[in-house]
Amino acid sequence: ICHGEAYRLRPAPRHLTSFYLHLSAGGALGGLFVAVGAPLLFNDYFELHLGYWLLAYLFASLALLQRDRAVILGAAAGTALALVTLPLLHVGPQVGSGGLARLKLYAGTVRSFYGEYWMWTAAVLLLGALCLPGLRRKDRAWSPRFALFPLGLTAVFGAVLFFQATSGRDNLLDASRNFYGTLKVRSYGDPGTISHNFVLSHGVTTHGLQFSRP
């Protein structure tokens, strides 16, 4: 809220100077946090997950401040598009020579993708179903029920990002981070066997491997 007027997604011309100033300041602060703050606070690239969640939270706050059906409809349309296009990220452009092969691969990817993430998908669809009756009202009046969708979507999104950030750490023995990246030591194989080894990796690059037995 500024001078009794609500900000829209596209600022008025008289607010452009302030808009670009805040945009530049946000970029500078974000870069400073990633370069200096994140290596001191985290031992992995958690700021990406945190940034995505904060962006979703800010969008939910904007929806509540604006009290505008268009913002909620935009979130619903974006969510529906994401549910359709997310499996496409797992389909490479080089697979198959024709559209039929890619369509079959996409169908199989959809089944495996949503078979793994069915719980999160069901939560998102339930949130959309709770808001649908109000969005179909002809008087286009604001309903507090609309706030359930962006707030619930933020909670689901945050939970997904949390599980993604904390997954794959079963065999992790040590992790550290500095200005140049992340260092991780993982254990592979059964302890006590001749194949048991430790691997040092920097990001996705393996920098060393040591067997536990001579």
BELZICOR-V958548 format. One record per helix or strand of 2 or more residues. SS is the DSSP state (H for helix, E for strand). FROM is the first residue (numbers start at 1). TO is the last residue. If there is no record, write none. Layout:
# BELZICOR-V958548
SS,FROM,TO + SS,FROM,TO
This chain:
# BELZICOR-V958548
H,13,41 + H,46,66 + H,69,90 + H,99,116 + H,118,135 + H,144,166 + E,172,178 + E,181,188 + E,197,202 + E,205,211
